[in-house]
């Protein structure tokens, strides 16, 4: 990976000979969800296949796909299974390229495996800006793979934080399969369905253009269900921990938790309040979580794909209600600026909480549930 500060030992291609100490370090990074990649954006010519197929009259598939392209595609599909989004960014004629994609890969991989497909003659940085916006993902959580160093340089000029891969392509499969930033502790149902969920988000966003924001929110039929998690044996624990450890933008402290660490914390009486959501477009699954210790909200996270729907308000109402109903007269909430969580740095202030020290906020009233949200018991 050509990215300043990128963790992991496989930048230099010596992944096979990594030391035992480095392997342990990588495993800990996986458990903590450190510096994870959420989106892979791939070029096509000389990237997903060998050569420039649009320039050929007769296409013989195996001549373009045998060897490293097969391994690369296998690795992309494994990353998709883990919950990493896939997107295409290619300078080509779209209709011809879609036809050639089908001719080359048949049923092995489909255009539908990619949540976003940008095949046109725009600057790749422009297309990648659109892809990041559609997924609501920060550039530092994306990986761009292209055979052309000039294209990578053009993209990194606009997005310095983006991770990139270029030649030699023989390394790509091994990197995608084994880099700790592309690993997950558990493959959850939300992970398997993430591509479909993001496509449904794009459809939901498109419907927003047809009415006022208030009308659109009322039209969503947004329904939430809250669960309390007191043990790592709870059916929603794995997804809740995954969300906590992968979320950057709406994450009030940025803290990452290991399984053993949070298990010990459960034993002290701490618990998690998690929120599951669905609307007329999609079953979002578990999309928000708050870590509670007595009267204190240690951390709250919200998936970026459900921003601006009022779910954070409903979560705060639920969390403060649970704490106040437990006999406490006020609620403490921790918040630290991480450089990535600008979407929530004013969160507690906006709901009337008062600053109490460097990182704590104190409030006494639960927020009302938004009128367009239904709470399912």
N, C-alpha and C positions, 0 to 999 in steps of 0.2 A: 504494500500500500504506500502510495506517495502522499503522505499527509503528515505535517509536522505534529509531533506529540502523540502519534498513533501508538497505542499500546500493543504489545504482542511481538513475538520473536520471528515472525515469518516475513518481515519486510525484506530480509536479505536472501530469502529463498532457501534457507538452511533448516526448514521445518523438520526434515527427517532426522537430523542430528541434534535436535534440541536437547538441552540438558534436563535431567530429572527436576532440578529446581525450577527451570522455566516452565516445565509441564505443570508442576504444582501451582505456579503463579498463574498460568493460563486457566487452570481449573477453578481457582478462586475468582478470577475475573468473570468466568461464566456464571458461577454461583451468585455473585454480586450484581451481575448485569452491567459490568463496567463498560462504558464507551460503545454500547451496542449499535449495530447497523440495523435499520428498520426497512430500508429500501435499497434495491439494486436496480440501477438504470443501465441498460446495455445497448451498445451499438449493434449493427447487424453484419454488414460486409466485413469479412476478415475478423469477425468477432463471434457471431453465432454460426457462421459457416466460413469456409475457406474460399476466398475469391470475391469478385464483384459479379454476382449472378445476373444482374440486370443487363450486363453487356454481352451476355451469351444468348445465342439463338436456340440451342438445344441444351437443356439442363439434364445432366446425369447426376442424380442426387448423391450417390455414394462418393463421387469425386470431391464433393464439397463438404460432406459431413463426417466421413471416416476420420478416425484419429481423435485429436484433441477436441473438435467441436462436440462429439458425442459425450465426452466426459464433462465438458462445460455445461451442456444442456442438462445432464443428469444432476449436476451440482446445483444449477438454478432451480430445478424442480424440488430438490431436497430443501433448499433454502425457503422456497414457497411453503413447503409442508411445515416448516418450523414457524411460519407466521411472518416471514419477511416478504414485503411487497416487491413485485417485479414490474418494471416499466421498460419500454423501448423508446430510444431516441436515435433516429437514423435520418441521414440526408439521402432521400430517394424519392421516386415516384410511388405514391402510396398504393394505388390499385395494383400495379405490377408487382410491387414488393410483397403485398399480402398474398397474391397468387403464388409467387415464388416460395414464400414461407411454407405454404401448404404442400407444394411440390417437394420441397427439400425434406421436411420433417414429418409429413403425414400425420399420424396420430401420436407420435412421440411427445410432441409439445405443440400447443396451440396458441394462436394469438390471444385467445380467451384466458390463458394463464397469466396474462399481463393486465394489471388494472388500468394502465394508461399506455396508449400507443401514439407516439408522435413521429410520423414519417412524412417529412416535408423538406423544404429547402431553407428553412429558417436557421439562424444561428442556434447551435446546440444549447448555448446558455439560455436562450429565450425559451426553448422547449423544456429545459430542465426547470426553469423558474415556474412554468405552468404545472409541471408534474409535482414539484414540491408543494405548490399551493393546493392542488387537488387533494393530496394526501395529508396536508397540514403537518409536514415533517420538516424539521430543521436541516439545513445543508450538511451539518456535521454528523447527522444520522443517516446519510445517504452514501452509497458507493457507486461511482460511475466507471464503467468498463468500456474502453475504446482502444482499437489498435493504433490509432493515429495520435501521436504525442501533441501535435498542433491543436487538435480538437480538445484534448485534455487541458492544455494550457489556456485555451480560450474560455473553457468552462471555469477553471480555477481562478481566472482573472476576476470573474464576477462572484464566485463562491469559493473563497480561499479555504473554507473549513471542510469542503467536500472531500471524501476519500476517493482515490482513483486507482485503477489497475490498467496497465498497458502490456506490451510485449515483454517476455515471451508468453504466448497463450497456453503452453504446456503446463504452466504453473497454476492456471486459474482454478481448475477443478480442486486441486489439493488445498488451495487457499480458502475457497468458498466452503469446503467441507469441514476444515479443521481450524480456521482462525477463531480465537475465543470470542471475538466481537460478532461472530455469526452463529454462535451456539446458543442454545436455550436449555434450561434445566428440565422443563417439561413441555411437551407439545400439547396444548390445550385445544378445546373445541374452537375457541375464538381464534387461535393461531391457524388452524386448518381452514377456517372460513374467512380469513382476513381480506383476501382479494375480493370476494363477493361483497363483504361488508363495505369496503371502500367504494366499490362500484355503485352500491346502493346509496352511499353518502353523496356521490357525485350526482346521481339522479335526484336525490333530495334537495341538493343545492340548486340544481337547475329549476326545480319546481318553485323555488323561492322567488324567482324572477317574475312570476305571474301574479303576485299579490303583495300587499303590504307585509312588513315583517310580523306585525301582530296577527294578521289574518293567517299568515303562513304557519306561525307557531300553533295557533288554535287548530289548524287543519292537520297537524302531524299525528294527532291521537297518541301523544307521547305518554308512556306508562312506565313507572318505576317500581321496583321491588327491592326492599332492603333486607339484608341478612347479616347476622352477627356471627363472627368466626372466632372461636375460643380455642381452637386446636388445629394442628397441622393435619389432622385427620378429616377435617371438614371438606366436603366435596368441592367447595369453591376456593380452598386455600391456595392451590397451585396457581390458579389464574390471578388471584389477588396479589400474590407475591410477585408474579411475573409483571403485572401492571405497575406495581410500586417500583420495581427495579428497572423498568424500561422507560418510564415516563420522565420527560425533561421539562416540558413547557408549563404544564400546570402541575407542579410538584412543589409543595410549600417549603420543603427543606432540602430536597435532592438526595436525601440519605438512601443508601442501598443496604439491604438486609440479607444476611445469609440464613439458610434454613435453620441451622442449629442456634443461631443468635435469636431468631424470632421465636423458636420453640422455647428457649429459656425465658424469653420475655412473656410468653403465654403463661408460664408457670408462676409468674409474679402477679397474675390477675389481669394482665393486659389483654386487649381483644381488638378485632378489626370490624368495622362496619363497612360493608360492601354494598354497592348499588348495581342492579341489573336493569337494563332498559330495553324497550322495544317501541317501535312506532309503525306507522302504516307502510313504511318502506322496508324495514329491516328489524331483525332481532339482534340487537347490539351485543347481548351478553353482558358480562361484568365490565363496567366502564369507569367505575370510580371506587375509591377505597380510602378509609380514614383509620389511622392507627391511634388507639385510645389507651391512655393510662390514667385511671381515676378521673380527675377533673381536667385532664390535659389532652388536647389533640396534638400528638407528636408529629403527625404528618398527614396531609391530604393530597390525593392525586386524582386527576381526571384525564381520561383519554382524549387526545387531540381531535379525534374524529367526531366528538359530540360537543365541541365548543359552541358557545352562544345559543344553547337550547334551554338554559336555566337550570341545568342539572346540578351545577355547583351550589346554587341557592337551595335547592331541595336537599342536597347532601348536608349543608350546614344546618338547615332546619332540623333534620333528623339527628345529627350528631349532638348539637346543643341540647335538643330535647331529651335524648337519652342521658346525657350527663346531668342536666338539671333535675330530671326525674329520679336520679339516683341519690339525691339529697344534697348535692353541691349547690352553692348559691351563685356561682359564676363559672365561666368556662375559660380556661387558658388555652392558647393556641400558639404553636411555634412557627416561625416563618424566617427563613434565611434566603437572601438573594444569592443565586448561584451563577448568574450571568446568562442562564438559559430560561429562567422561569419568570420572565417579565409579565406574562399573562396573569400571574397571580400575586404579584408583589403588593398590590393594594387590596387584595381580597378581603381580609378581615377588617381593614379600615372602612371599606365601602359598606360593610354591614354593621357599623357602629362599634366595633371593638376599639379599645384604647391601648396604646402602646404601653408595655410594662417591662422596661429593661431593653437589652440589645435585640433580643429575638422573640420576645413573647408579647402576645396581645391578649386582652381580657375583655370578655363580654358577658352580658347577663340575660339577653333576650334571644330566643330562637327566631330565626327568620321565617316568614310565611312561605308556604309552598306556592310556587307560581300557579296561576289559575289555569294555565293550559296543560298542566301536568296532572295525571291521575296516579295516585299511590295505590299499589296493589298489595293487599294483605296476604 
